[in-house]
Amino acid sequence: MQETVMYDQLLPAEFEHRMSQCPLVYIPIGSLEWHGQHLPLGTDTIKIQAICEEAARIGGGIVFPEVYFEIPWMVEYGSAYKFNGNVPFDPRLIGKLLNAILNRLEAVGFLAAVFITGHTPPEQRKLIKDVA
């Protein structure tokens, strides 16, 4: 059985123990968007969450619940790939959300945070760097 490292799945004593060992939080970020007929809509986030979980198991820390977002112009598919299930948000809203998450996690006691994205267009990387 794998060690639990997910913030939302830890018992209070487990949370406190992990915090005392390594007050680091991983924040996996992805999108909900078309990835072809053969992949789930959350592919970007699913893969990066798994990487965060493994990093926390090996090096310590806790994995915050996934943050799903995409910026409206981030992905431009051709007309053959139009899909109504994409869920884009205004980048200003996402910036405020990520800042609020960081501020709250600092108040919880985390000393470091790692934003890591499974979706890497320049617009999303810039937004994350601006928040950091």
ABEGO torsion letter per residue (X at the ends): XBBBABAAABBAAAAAAAAAABBBBBBBBBBBBBAEAABBAAAAAAAAAAAAAAAAAAAEEBBBBBBBBBBAAABBBBAAABBAABBBBBAAAAAAAAAAAAAAAAAAGBABBBBBBABABAAAAAAAAAAX
